[in-house]
Amino acid sequence: MAVCRAIKANGEPCTLPANGPQWFCWAHDPANREKKRRRMASRTARSKPSRELTALKAQLQDLTKRVLASDLETRRAAVANQLLNTRLRAIELERKIKETAELATRLEALDFVLGYTNDLADEANIAAAAEVARTDWPQWRAA
């Protein structure tokens, strides 16, 4: 089986199997790099936490205006503020859980790429995770 012709950041050749006419693995194939970039950009653009944070900020602004204009009792405003803070903590927790899962995937890919594991999971998933890790580090260049 043909091996990818890309060079890793540490100067060693990539050891993943090559597939396709350019002799790159999935992680180093330039066509896949663009697909991954578009997919990640699209995912970021429709991020649920971003929409939720925008809505929460609008609610906080409205709450502040109503309290300052004496249209809302401070007791009710305090309770509303506590509830909004609870929602903010929940959004932050979701973000941390997602970030942790993404980092675990990237670490698994790095372990595989660096040869720290003999436990091969689905090769396509590992290659995809390696691509995510590689694209986040500009110094990692394909040959």
N, C-alpha and C positions, 0 to 999 in steps of 0.2 A: 504494500500500500504506500502511496506517495505521501511525503511529509511536507507540511507547510514550509514555504521558503522565507517567511518573515523572520526578522531578528528581534528578540525581546530586548527590553530596556537594559538588562544586565549584560548584553552582548552575545548571549547564547542563542542558537537557532530555536525557533518554535518547534515543538515536538508533536503538535496535534496533527491528525491526518488531514491532508489536503483534499478538497473536493471542489471541482470546477475547473474551468480552463485556465485560470490564472495561477493555479498551484498554491492557493492560500487556504487555510482552514476557515471555518465560518467566522471566527473572531477577527481575522485579519483581512478578510475579503472586503475590498473597498465598497462594493455594492451593498453589503450588509451593514457597513458602518453608516451609510446614509439612511438606510431603513431604520436603524436603531435610533439615530439622531432625530428623525422625524417622529418616530413613535414616542420618544421621551419628551419632545417638545409639545406634542399633542396632549400627552398625559398631564404635563405641567400646566398647560393652558386651561384645562378643565378641572383643575384640582378642587376637590370639595372643600378642604380647609380654607382655601383662598376666598371662596364664595361665602363660607360661613363667617370668616373673620370680617369681611366687608359688611355683612349684615349686622354682626354684633357691634361693630364700630358705629354704624348708623343708629342702632338702638341706644348705645351709650350717649351719643351726641344728642339724640332726641330727649333722652332722660335728663341729661344735664340742662338742656334748654328749658324743659318743663319745670324742673326744680327751681332754677334761677328766676323764672318768670312767676313763681309761686302758683303754678297751675297743678302741681303735684305735691302731696304731703311728703315730707322728708322720710317718714317711716316707710311709706310705700316705695319710695325711691330706693331706700336702703335695701329693702327686700329684693326689689327688681335687680339692683346691682349685684347682690349676692348670687342670685340665679344666673345672671350673665357671667359672673366669675366662674361659677360651676361649669357652665358650658365651655368657657375658655380652657379650663383645666382638662375637660374631656377631649377637646380638639387637640391640645398639646399631647395628651396621652396617646391618642390615635397616631399622631405624627411620629412620636417616639417608637411606637410599636412597628409602624411601617418602616421607619429608618433602620431599626434594629434588624428586621427581616432582610432588607436590602443589603445591609452591611454583612450579614451572615452569608448571603449568596455570593457577595464579592469576595469575602475571605475564603470561602470554599473554592471559588475559581482560582484565586491566587495560590492557594495550597496546591491545587492540581497543576497549575502552570509551572510552579516552582518545584514540583515533584515531591511535595511533602505528604502525599497520600497515595496509597495503592488501591484505596477503596474507590473504584470508578462508579460514579452514579451515571445517569443518562448523559452520554457524551455531548449531545446537542445542548442540553441545559448548561453544562459546564462551559462549553464554548461560548454560549450566549452570555453567561455571567462574566467570563473572562473579557469579553468585548466591553461590557459595561465598565469593568474595572480599568481596562486599558484606555478607553475614551476619556475617562476622568483624569488621566495623567498624561499631559501633553508630551512629556519626554519619552513616552512609549511610542515608538515609531515602527511602522511596517517597513520592510526592506524595499 
